[in-house]
Amino acid sequence: MSVKTLCCVVGLAAVLVSPVAGQAVSGLAPFNVVITGGVAAIPAPLTGKPGDPKEGEKVVVDRRLGNCLSCHEIDALRREPFHGEVGPPLNGVASRWDTGTLRMIVVNAKKVFGDETVMPAFYRVDGLNRVRPEFVGKPILTTQQVEDVVAFLATLK
């Protein structure tokens, strides 16, 4: 196993056991999934507040939150160490997907890429396996963090 793959596996494990900023979540904010051309998207933001790309960048690099660099390469974040190679590079992701599809990918990538994807669902609490008891019912990210990450990803054209 390569060092990069090992970093991705360790990083993914850290994300999978991370709570949403230590907060208990009684339920997820409602959202509508729209299928267009066979691709799922969440066209409307999860919050009433626009996402902040600078805050989204923080979530992307935080090893206990988004931890995106464990699996993905992002040239705009070259100052950060240990970019992964398991997932596709995120360079130009905003040119490939609209914000609604980016939001769906962050919320639950399986709805876009299928059950075989190893990308975790960052805003999902049902149908998960081997969740530690203290994290049951808690998504990895808050609605605002999802919107912040989507705003950051939208800058990667």
N, C-alpha and C positions, 0 to 999 in steps of 0.2 A: 504494500500500500504506500503510495507517495505521501510526502509531507503535506502537500496541498489537499489531497483527499482526506487525510487524517484530520487536518484543520477543519475541513468542511463537516466531517462527521461529528467532531467534538463541538463545533459551533452550532450545528443543528440540534444536538442534544441539549445545549444550553438554552436555545430558544424554546424547545418543546417543554421545558420545565419552568419557564419564566412566567410569573403572574403579570397581569396588567397593572403595573405600578403599585402592586400590593393591594389593589382594591377588589372587593367582592362585587361580582356582577350578577344581578338578579335575572337579567334577560338582555338579549341583544336588541339594539335599535332595529326597528323594522326597515326593510329595504326591498325593492322590487328588482327581480332579475328579468332582463329582456334578452331574448334569443334573436339575433339577426344574422342571417347567412350561416347558421349553425354555430355561432360563437356567442357565449353568454357574456352579458355585461350588466353593470349596475350604473345606469346613466345618471341618477341623482346622487348628490353627495350624502353621506351618512350623517352629517351635522349641518347646522345652520351657519357655521363659521367656515370660511374658505381655508383650504389647506395652506400651510406655510412651507415653502420649499426648504428654507434653512432648518426648520425644525424636523422636516422629513429627512434631510441629510443626516441629522443627528441620530434619528431612529435607525436609518439604514446602516450606519457604522457601529451602533451600539451592540456589543456582543450579547447583551441580555435582553434586547428588544427585537429589532428587525433582523440584525445579524446577516444582512444580505451578502456581505462580502465573503462570508464563509463558503458560499457556493457560486457567487457571480463576480465577474470582473467588471469594474466601472472605471474607465480612464479618468473621469473627472475627479475621482477620489484616489489617485495614485499615491498621494501622501500617506494613505493608510496602508498598513502592512497586510500581507496574507490574503490576497484575492483568490477566490476559489475558481475551479474549472469544471465543477459538476454541472452547474446550471449554465445557460447561455450567457454570454456577455450582455450587459444591460446598456451598452453604448448604442444610441439610436433607438432605444425602446419606444420613445414617444413618436417616432416616425412609423413604427410598426403597429402600434395599438393606440386607440383613442382612450380618453380618460376613463370612460365607463368600463372598458375592458381591462385597463390597468387596475381599476378599483376592484373588479371581480377577481383578478389574478391575486391581488393582495388579500382579499377577504377569503377566497377559497379557490386556489389555482386548479383544483381537480375539475371545477366546472368549465374551465377553458381547455386544459391540457389532458384531462382524463385521469382515471384512477391510478395510472402507472406513474404519475409525477411524484417525485420525492419532496417537492416544495410544500412546506407546511401551510395550513390555513391559518392566517393571522387573526381572523375575526370569525371564529366558529367555536361552538362548544358541544355540539352533538356528533355522534357517530365516530368519536375518537377512541383510540385504544391505548391502554396502559397509562392513563392520566393519573398523576399523583393526587391523592385525596384533597390536598389543600388547593389544587388548581382546577378541580372539577367545577364547571360552570363559569370559568373565567377565560376569555379569549387572550391571546398573546398581546394584542394591541387594543387600545381604546379606539372609538370612532374617530376622534380627532387625530390620533397618530396615523390611522389609515389614511385620512385625508391629507395629512402632511406628507406621508410617503408618496402618495399619488401625485401631489404637487411637485415633489422633488423629481420623481420619475418623468413627469411631463416636461422637465427642463432638459432631458437627455435626448436631444434630437439628432 
